[in-house]
């Protein structure tokens, strides 16, 4: 089964830089691809998430925000 992992970010977000690096480590450990979406390209996303970024979505549901909980994300990817 394939997982859909999305990292919501915005330009100029220093926490987003660290989150990208964490997502690369998770992808390397699990083989699960992820995609990045800049919330400022979508008015609804920008309104919903505001400054609460970065946000990790797993299969469309919010998994966490402000930082990637790598061990938890890897565990949850392995479970599904």
C-alpha positions, 0 to 999 in steps of 0.5 A: 500500500502506498502512503501519501505524505505531504509537507506543507511549507512556505518560503522564508520559514526556517522551521520548514528547512529543518522539516525538509531535511527530516523528511529526506531522512524519513524517505531514506529510511522508509522508501516512502516518497513525499511531496512539498506544498507551499501553502501560499499557492492556495488561499484555503491552505494559507487561511487554514494553516496560517503561521502553524508551519511546517505541517506533515500530512499522512494520508491526508490527515494532520500528523504533526506541525512545527517539526517532523517527529521522525521516529513517530512518522517512520513507525506510522508509515510502517504500520499502514 
